[in-house]
Amino acid sequence: MEEGGFVPYDKPPKLIGKYSFKYPKSTNKEGIVFVKVMVDRDGKVCKAEVLKGLSKEINDYVLKCVYSVKFEPAAQAGKPVCIWIALPVKFLMNRVIIK
């Protein structure tokens, strides 16, 4: 896929399941981290970058979490396509949630 290029799709990617990760004990912040995620044709996150974050430590942890999630890939005319999406990640005092 061309970096940053527009790819049309008629079915968006869908997160498979709900993900909850342990909150790192070394921080005490809450909020939402917005991550730009490239979901490949197999539904794997192949690239990710923070669009709006909280701190370097939290952002790095969120990226680590995001790389472990799986999607049903986006599709165009019934064929899987690789696309970029924006993914909000809730960073709460007791867990990190991606859904």
N, C-alpha and C positions, 0 to 999 in steps of 0.2 A: 504494500500500500504506500502511496505517496505520502510523505510526511505532511500532516496538516491539510491534505486535500479533502475536498467534499466527496462523500460517497453516498449516493441515494440508497434508501432502503424502504421497504414497505412493512417490515416487521422489526421493531426495535429489539436490542438485546434484553434478556431477562435474567436477573440474578437467580441462580439455582439455590434455593434455601435461604435461611437467614443466618447471619454470622454475628457472633458475639465474642469479643476478645477481652482478656484481662486488662484492667486499667493499670498502667505502670505506677508503682508506688512512689517513684521519685518525683512525681508532679502532682499538682493540686488544682488543675484548671479544668473547666468544662466549656463546651462549645461545639461548633460544627466546623469541620475541615472540608473544604471543597477540593476534590481531586479530579483532574483531567485524566481519563483512563482510555487507553486503546485496547479494545476487545477484539481479539483475532478471530479467524474463521472457525477455530475450534472452541471458542468461548473462554479462552485464557486471557488474562491481563498480561499484555506483552510490554506495555510502556505505561508509566504513570508519573504525573507531576502535580504538585500542590498548586492550586489556583489561589486559594485563600486559606491561611492556616492560623495556628495559635502560637506555636513556638517551634524552634528547630527540633527539639527533642520529641514533641508531640507529632509534628509533621513527619519526621523520620519513622516513628512508630506506626503512624497511620499508613504510610506507604508500604511498610512491611506487611501490614494486615491486608491491604488492598491486593497485593500480589498473590495472596493465598485464596482469593475468592474465585468462583467459577460462574460463568454465564451460559445461557443458551445464546448462541451468536445471533447477531442481526441477520436479516435475510432480504434479498432483493430478487423478485421473481422466483422464489423458492430456493435460491442458492445462498449459502452463507457468505457474508461480507465482513470485512474488517473495518471498524469505525471507531471514532473518538466519541466519548460521552463524558458528561460531568456527573460526578458521583458525590453526594453529600455523605459524610461519615460523622455520626454523632459520637462525641467524646464526652462521656459522662463519668461522674466520680466512681461508679462501681463497675463500668464496662464500656467497651467501644463497640458500637453497633453499625453494621452495614446491612441495609435492607432496601 
